[in-house]
């Protein structure tokens, strides 16, 4: 007789399956905001020799 595992892995629930998408969106917005501030709001990247 074949042995059955004690606990079958259940598929992820809706809440567990969507945190990755939310993390991606938050990271994307943060990066876009940072580059907006760096390149447009602050006047761009300047090099100071001296």
C-alpha positions, 0 to 999 in steps of 0.5 A: 500500500502506498504511503500518503504524506502527512500534510498535502501542500495547499495552494496559496490563498488570495492574500498570500499570492498578491503581496509580490505584486504589491511589493513590485508596484511600491518599489517601482513607484519609489524608484520613479519618484527617486529618479524624478527628484534626482534628474528633474526636481533637483536640476539634474546631476552636476559634476563639480571639479575643484 
